[in-house]
């Protein structure tokens, strides 16, 4: 039976709203019992909206509330470290929104803090948890796609909803740290978390907004076994939010479209009369509303797993260690964007496989290497072969 947990929610913004909406509408035992905000007015408004008994403008008081056992961090990026260290010191289970830190150094200090304190830790990477994604990951683990060769993840929208995202000092970067962190962790889950990411190549630029951070980015991540990850992010994509993943394997392919085409399409010339979906740019014309945003964005399954693991003293799919690896990958991307060359991904700690087999496999026919077999329009079968002695490429009809 699920245990009861009382939660301290740090933050009263967009993500804290989504988290609380999810928690108060699912397993049942989890309730936000204390909320922290820098603004007394915002704290009181959050309490009234969600029926939260206690509020505070003191971070320390909120974390050390004697009635709560879990701290959820929904604060701007530059405040994650202080909150994690305080929660670990208080002996509370701690769940932190993405990205874990502004860089790998911050993330490593947070990882060290929770490991030293021995407290439960969860990295709230919601886009690993949508039902479609969970099913796709399981299919890959079951071998449906064979060896995973290439994973592409895309997140684009018209820009974030809070001021601090646009401040490079508070956020730690722009679109890449904001959305690329989602993409690279999705890529890791499909390639295999035990496969070490070794180097990154990235382009980043500020094409639209008058800010210091990048509003566009494209990155390549090469893994030790030869698999390739690719991400595309933008803060200036028009038409709403685009979340797509593509997974290519030696034996199959998966395409996932999470948001722009939701399965619910509506045209209205007068407007829907309210909220449509996250990052929707208007409420007239063709609209693509979402039936259950919390579920479709992964929050429901994410919190279910987090608290089930907390109850059973097991590790969730996403821990602070994963958040640290993500930050290290993003750091390499930013370095590459400046150097214009491949940059190594620096990992002080690695919990994955020490050595892996390269993806390449060879099938031989009569001493020659088979490159491809296909059935032609006339019904005959053609084979493309390579002679290993001469390196000559030949074809034969069967």
C-alpha positions, 0 to 999 in steps of 0.5 A: 500500500502507498505510504503517505507523504507530505511535501514542501514545494519550493516555488510557486511558478509554472512548474510548481503549479504543474507538479502540484496539479499532478500530485493532488490528482493521482496516487492520493497520499501525496499532498503539498503541505508547505510552499515556499516563495520569495513573495508572501502574496504569491505564497498565499495565492498558491496556498488558496489555489491548491489548499496548501496548509502552510506557506513561508518566504523563508527557504530554510523554514519551508525545507525544515518544516517538521511535518514534511518528509519530501522536498520538491524543487521548482525554483529557477536554475541558480537556486537549485544548489542551495535548495538541494544542500539544505534539503539533504542537510535536513534529511529530506527526500529531494526531487529536483526539476531539470536541469539539475544544475547550471553546469556539471560542477554545480550538479556534482556538488548536489550529487555529492550532497545527497549521496553523503546524506544518504537521502532519496533523490530523484531528477524530475526529467518528465519527458522520459516518462510520457506513456508513449515514451515509456512504451517505446523505451521498453520496446527498445529494451526488448530488442524490437529495433535491434542495435540502436544506431541513431536517436534524434530528439527535438524540442522547439517553441516560441520561448519560455514563460518566466523572466529568469529563463532569459537571463544567462546568469540565472539560467546558465545558458539559453535554449540548450540548457533549457530544452537540450537537457530534455533531449540528451536524457531522452537520447541516453534512455534509448541508446542505453544509460550504460553506454558512455557519451564520449564527445559532442559537436554543437552549433548555437546562435542567437538568431531572434531575441536580443539576449546574451544566451542562445535561442537556437541550438543543434548538437551531436553526441557520439557514444562509445559504441558508435551510436549517435544522438542528435538534438534540435532546440529553438526558442523561436519556433512559431506554432506552439510546442514541437516535441518529437523523437526518432529512434533508428535501429539495425532492425527497426524505427520508432517515430514519436510526436508528442505535442503538435499533433495531439489527436484532438484537432479543432478549428474555431474562428471565435476562439476556444475561450480559454487555455489550449495547451502549453506554449500554444500561440493563440486560441483561434484557427486550427487548435490542437488541445490536449486532454491530460497535459500532466499525463502527456508530458510525463508528470503522472508516471514520473511522480508515481514512480518517484514515490513508489521507489521512495516507499520501496527504498529503490532507485527511480529511473532518473536520479541526481546522477543522471542529472549530473551526466546530462549537465556534463553533456550540455557543458561539452555542447557549449564548449563545442559551440565556442570552439567549433570542433568536437569536444570531450564529455568530461565525467568525474564519475561513471556508473555505466559499462567500462567497455562496450562492443562497437555496433558494427556487425559483419555477415559473410556470404562465400567470403564476401561481406554482405552490405544489403539484400533487397527484392527488386520490382521484377521479384528477383533478389539482389545482394550488394557485397564487398570483397574484403581482399580487393575492397571492390563493391559488387552485386549479384542477382539470386 
